[in-house]
Amino acid sequence: MPVKIRLARHGRKRNAYYYIVAADSRAPRDGKFIERLGNYNPNTNPATIELDFDRALQWLQDGAQPTDTARAILSYEGVLMKKHLLDGVKKGAFDEAAADKKYEDWKAEKTTKIQAKVDSLFEAKSSDSSARLEAEKKISEDRAQAIAAKSAELVKEAEDAAKAEAAEAAAKEAPAAEVQAEEVPEAPAVEVRAEEIATPEAKAEEVAAPEAKAEETPAEKAKDAPAEEKAE
């Protein structure tokens, strides 16, 4: 029975993840499988891979053939490298200790590259977040300045309107005051004669004079009469 190491699709549309399985090559892609070797999630960056290293290596040594995608995953995880070194040990090219040393060196180099990629992605994400934050801050500042300018404009318009209303009210009050001034008649001039102005002593003498005239006797009146009257 030919066995293939391949991917079995799971998950929903546009958010799929895969099982890494060893299955009969005649079985449907997402159908029955012999053994599940791990998981592969391409939705993360870098992709998340969970693999049973020893079982995958054992299936390869037993003659299982990986598909192109499965081969790339096995190579990324070092399964193919380990199989190649073990084949060299079988052929006598080097001993098992040398094979392990080569594999450890390769694994360390691979880990360094992966970590460098993760760090670069993190830095890119941080710089992108910083740039986005600066852009949002700039937009907020521009918006605040626009609001302040609009508020100042509204205040100026209100002040101008108040001044215009005050000027209009003053213009209306000025003619009304002039009309009121014209309607008030002037008081008639009172002429006062000098004879009418008298002191209290003069008024007392005037009051006393008639009384004195009433008290004159006929003999006094005769004395006061003119001489012509006497001759007659």
C-alpha positions as CSV (number, residue, x, y, z in Angstrom):
1,M,0.0,0.0,0.0
2,P,1.7,3.3,-1.1
3,V,1.6,5.8,1.7
4,K,1.8,9.6,1.3
5,I,2.6,12.3,3.8
6,R,0.2,15.1,2.9
7,L,-2.1,17.8,4.3
8,A,-5.7,17.4,5.2
9,R,-7.7,20.6,5.1
10,H,-9.8,21.8,8.1
11,G,-11.3,25.0,9.3
12,R,-13.6,27.5,7.6
13,K,-13.4,29.4,4.4
14,R,-10.4,31.8,4.1
15,N,-9.3,30.7,7.6
16,A,-8.2,27.1,6.9
17,Y,-5.6,25.0,8.9
18,Y,-4.3,21.6,8.0
19,Y,-3.4,18.3,9.6
20,I,-0.1,16.7,8.5
21,V,-1.1,13.1,8.0
22,A,0.2,9.8,6.7
23,A,-2.6,8.4,4.5
24,D,-3.2,5.9,1.7
25,S,-2.5,7.6,-1.6
26,R,-5.8,6.3,-2.9
27,A,-7.9,7.9,-0.1
28,P,-9.5,11.3,-0.7
29,R,-7.5,14.4,0.4
30,D,-9.6,15.2,3.4
31,G,-10.8,11.6,4.0
32,K,-9.5,8.8,6.1
33,F,-5.9,8.7,7.1
34,I,-3.5,6.3,8.8
35,E,-1.8,8.6,11.4
36,R,-1.8,12.2,12.2
37,L,1.7,13.6,12.4
38,G,1.0,17.3,13.3
39,N,-0.6,20.6,12.4
40,Y,0.1,23.4,10.0
41,N,-1.5,26.8,10.3
42,P,-0.5,29.3,7.5
43,N,-2.6,32.1,8.9
44,T,0.1,33.3,11.2
45,N,3.5,34.9,10.3
46,P,5.7,33.0,10.4
47,A,3.4,29.9,9.9
48,T,2.8,27.7,12.9
49,I,4.0,24.2,12.6
50,E,3.5,21.4,15.1
51,L,5.1,18.1,14.1
52,D,5.9,14.8,15.6
53,F,9.5,14.7,14.4
54,D,10.3,11.1,15.2
55,R,7.2,9.6,13.7
56,A,7.6,11.8,10.5
57,L,11.2,10.6,10.2
58,Q,10.1,7.0,10.7
59,W,7.5,7.2,7.9
60,L,10.1,8.6,5.6
61,Q,12.5,5.8,6.4
62,D,9.7,3.3,5.8
63,G,9.2,4.7,2.2
64,A,6.3,7.2,2.6
65,Q,6.4,9.9,-0.1
66,P,5.6,13.5,0.9
67,T,3.7,15.9,-1.3
68,D,5.4,19.1,-2.4
69,T,3.9,21.1,0.4
70,A,4.5,18.4,3.0
71,R,8.1,18.1,1.7
72,A,8.6,21.9,2.2
73,I,7.3,21.6,5.8
74,L,9.5,18.5,6.6
75,S,12.5,20.3,5.2
76,Y,11.7,23.4,7.3
77,E,11.6,21.3,10.4
78,G,14.8,19.4,9.6
79,V,13.2,16.0,9.1
80,L,14.7,15.7,5.6
81,M,18.1,16.8,6.9
82,K,18.1,14.2,9.6
83,K,17.1,11.5,7.2
84,H,19.9,12.5,4.8
85,L,22.5,12.4,7.6
86,L,21.2,9.0,8.8
87,D,21.5,7.7,5.2
88,G,25.1,8.9,5.2
89,V,25.7,7.0,8.4
90,K,24.3,3.8,6.8
91,K,26.6,4.3,3.8
92,G,29.6,4.8,6.1
93,A,30.3,8.4,5.0
94,F,30.6,9.5,8.7
95,D,29.6,8.1,12.1
96,E,26.5,8.8,14.1
97,A,28.2,11.4,16.4
98,A,29.3,13.4,13.4
99,A,25.8,13.2,12.0
100,D,24.4,14.5,15.3
101,K,27.0,17.3,15.4
102,K,26.1,18.4,11.8
103,Y,22.4,18.3,12.6
104,E,22.8,20.4,15.8
105,D,24.8,23.0,13.8
106,W,22.2,23.1,11.1
107,K,19.4,23.3,13.7
108,A,21.2,26.2,15.5
109,E,21.7,28.1,12.2
110,K,18.0,27.5,11.3
111,T,16.8,28.7,14.7
112,T,18.9,31.8,14.4
113,K,17.4,32.6,11.0
114,I,13.9,32.0,12.3
115,Q,14.5,34.2,15.3
116,A,15.9,36.9,13.1
117,K,12.8,36.8,10.9
118,V,10.6,37.0,13.9
119,D,12.5,40.0,15.3
120,S,12.4,41.8,11.9
121,L,8.6,41.2,11.7
122,F,8.2,42.5,15.3
123,E,10.3,45.6,14.5
124,A,8.3,46.2,11.3
125,K,5.1,45.8,13.2
126,S,6.3,48.2,16.0
127,S,7.5,50.8,13.5
128,D,4.2,50.5,11.6
129,S,2.3,50.9,14.9
130,S,4.5,54.0,15.8
131,A,3.9,55.5,12.3
132,R,0.2,54.9,12.6
133,L,0.2,56.4,16.1
134,E,2.0,59.5,14.9
135,A,-0.4,59.8,11.9
136,E,-3.4,59.6,14.3
137,K,-1.8,62.1,16.6
138,K,-1.2,64.5,13.7
139,I,-4.8,64.1,12.6
140,S,-6.0,64.8,16.1
141,E,-3.8,67.9,16.4
142,D,-5.0,69.2,13.0
143,R,-8.6,68.5,14.0
144,A,-8.1,70.4,17.3
145,Q,-6.6,73.4,15.5
146,A,-9.5,73.4,13.1
147,I,-12.0,73.3,15.9
148,A,-10.1,76.1,17.7
149,A,-10.1,78.2,14.6
150,K,-13.8,77.6,14.0
151,S,-14.5,78.5,17.6
152,A,-12.5,81.8,17.3
153,E,-14.4,82.6,14.1
154,L,-17.7,82.0,15.8
155,V,-16.8,84.1,18.8
156,K,-15.7,86.9,16.4
157,E,-18.9,86.7,14.5
158,A,-20.9,86.9,17.8
159,E,-18.9,89.9,18.9
160,D,-19.4,91.6,15.5
161,A,-23.1,90.9,15.7
162,A,-23.3,92.3,19.2
163,K,-21.5,95.5,18.1
164,A,-23.8,95.8,15.1
165,E,-26.9,95.4,17.3
166,A,-25.6,98.0,19.8
167,A,-24.8,100.5,17.0
168,E,-28.3,99.9,15.5
169,A,-29.9,100.4,18.9
170,A,-27.9,103.6,19.5
171,A,-29.0,104.9,16.0
172,K,-32.6,104.3,16.9
173,E,-32.4,106.0,20.3
174,A,-30.8,109.2,18.9
175,P,-33.7,110.3,16.7
176,A,-36.2,109.5,19.5
177,A,-34.3,111.7,21.9
178,E,-34.3,114.6,19.4
179,V,-38.0,114.2,18.8
180,Q,-38.7,114.3,22.6
181,A,-36.6,117.5,22.9
182,E,-38.6,119.2,20.1
183,E,-41.9,118.3,21.7
184,V,-41.2,119.8,25.1
185,P,-42.5,123.5,24.9
186,E,-40.3,126.3,26.2
187,A,-41.6,128.0,29.4
188,P,-42.9,131.6,28.6
189,A,-40.6,134.4,29.7
190,V,-42.0,136.2,32.7
191,E,-41.3,140.0,32.7
192,V,-40.9,141.4,36.1
193,R,-41.2,145.2,36.5
194,A,-39.0,147.0,38.9
195,E,-42.1,148.5,40.6
196,E,-43.4,145.0,41.3
197,I,-40.3,144.0,43.1
198,A,-40.6,145.3,46.6
199,T,-38.9,144.6,49.8
200,P,-40.9,143.5,52.9
201,E,-40.4,147.1,54.5
202,A,-41.9,148.7,51.4
203,K,-44.9,146.4,51.4
204,A,-45.4,147.2,55.1
205,E,-45.4,151.0,54.4
206,E,-47.9,150.5,51.6
207,V,-50.2,148.6,53.9
208,A,-49.8,151.3,56.6
209,A,-50.4,154.3,54.2
210,P,-54.1,153.7,53.5
211,E,-54.7,153.4,57.1
212,A,-53.0,156.8,57.7
213,K,-55.0,158.3,54.9
214,A,-58.3,157.1,56.4
215,E,-57.4,158.7,59.7
216,E,-57.1,162.3,58.3
217,T,-59.6,164.8,59.7
218,P,-61.6,167.3,57.7
219,A,-59.5,170.1,59.1
220,E,-56.3,168.4,57.9
221,K,-57.9,167.9,54.5
222,A,-58.7,171.7,54.4
223,K,-55.2,172.5,55.2
224,D,-54.0,170.4,52.4
225,A,-56.3,171.9,49.9
226,P,-54.7,174.4,47.5
227,A,-54.9,178.1,48.0
228,E,-57.1,178.7,45.1
229,E,-59.7,176.5,46.7
230,K,-59.5,178.6,49.8
231,A,-60.0,181.9,47.9
232,E,-63.1,180.7,46.4
